[in-house]
């Protein structure tokens, strides 16, 4: 979806496109004032609606999709993809808000809720913790204690 949208941005929403997004965003602000973001949630209210901003948003969406494909923080990647795609859907009529786009946004919400939010590789925070418990069975060898010389010490037997 992201690549398809990206290839059509200039034709659909560019300065000389079928429906220039810059003019549409200005009309929304003129109509709704400060409430324009709430009626049409879009990053383009903050970053502008020029072709560079649209391309950057599409590239951000493509990178988020790649992160999901490769399992790199799929929860946050899905949330980013959702926010960026909603930016186009909310202001992209009559071309974008079709059934497919709504279904894609719904799927991204589910992916956000079900996706992994922790890094799959060791992080700096992991090295700061003296003990990382992954399962009760990984803790059991550390809990075994041997008695020697009237002192208690952890056993090295695993």
N, C-alpha and C positions, 0 to 999 in steps of 0.2 A: 504494500500500500504506500509506504514512504517513497520508494523509488518511482513509482507511477506518478504520485503527486508531484514529486520534485521535478520530473521531466516536463510537467505541464504548468508549472508556476508562472512562468513569464507570459505564456499565452493566455492563461485564465486571469491572473491577478496582477500582472506587471503593470508598469506605468502606462503602457499602450495596449494592455490586454483587454479581454472582453469585459471584465468588471474590475477596474483598477482598485486594488485593496486600500491604497492610501486615501483615495477619495471616499471609499465606503467607511473607513475608520473615522475620518473627519466628520462625515454625516452622522455617524452614531454618537460621537461626542457632542455635536451640535444638538442632536435630538434629546439625548439622555443626560448630558452634563457629566457630573462626577459619578453617576450611577451607570455609566456605559459599561464598565467592567462587569458589573453584576448582571446586566442584561445580555451581554455577549462576552463571556470570560475568554480572554485571549492575551497571550504574551505581547501581542502587537500593540496593545494599549501602552505598554511600558517601553518597548524597544523600537517602536515605529513600524511602519508597514511598507517600507521600501523593499526592492528586490534583494539587496544584501541581507536584510533581516529575515525575509522569507526563506532564502537559501540557507542561512545559518540555522533556522528553526528546522527545516527539512533535514539538514545534515545531522543535527542533534537527534532527531527522531530515528534516522538511519543508524546512528551509532548506538542508540538505546536498543533498537531491534537486534543489532549484532550482539550486544551484551546479553540479551535474553537468549539468543540462539546458542551462544557459547556458555551459558550458565554463570555469567559474571554478575553477581548481585541482581538476579532477575526481578526481585521485588521493587527496588528503587528504579531499575531500568524501565519496568512497566509503568510505574508512576510518572516518570519523566515522559515516556512515550505518550501516555494518556494526556498529560497537560499540554504537550506540544500539538498533538493531533486535535484535541478539543479547541485549541487556538484557531485552527483552520476550519473546523466544522462549524463553530459558532458564528463565524463571519463569512464563510465560503458559499453561502447560498447564491444562486440556485444549483451550483455544481456539486457541492460536497455533501450536505446533510441528507444522504440517502440511507436506505435500510442497512446497506453494507457498512456504512460509516458508524451508525449507531451500534450495530453488532460488534464492530471492532472496538469501540469505546467500552462497551460492556465487558468484552473479553479482557481488556486491559485492566479493568477494575478487579476482576476475578484474579488475574495474574498478579496484581499488586497485593491482594490479600493473601494469596497462597504462595507467592514466590519467596525464596530465601532472602533474608535481609542481612545475614552475616556473611563475611568473606569466607570462601571455601579454603583459603590458605591461611597459615599462621600470621598473625598480626603482631604489632608492637604490644598491644594490650595483652595478648596471650603470653608473651615473654615476661610481663610484669607480674602475672599471677603465679604463685608458687605451686599451685595444684589445679589442674584443669580436670574436672570430673566428667568423663564422657558416659560412663555407665557404672552401676554399682560393682560389677565384676572387676573393673579396672582399679577400684579403690581397695578391694579386699586384700591383695598382697601387701599393701602399705599398712593395713590395719593389723596385720599379724605381728605379734611381739614375741621376742624370745628373752628368756631370763638367763643372764650370764653375769657373773661377778656381782651379784646383788644389784644390778642396774637394769632398767628396762630400755631396750633400744629396738628400733625397727629391724625386722628380719630382711635379709637380702634374698631369701628363697622366693621364687616366683613360679 
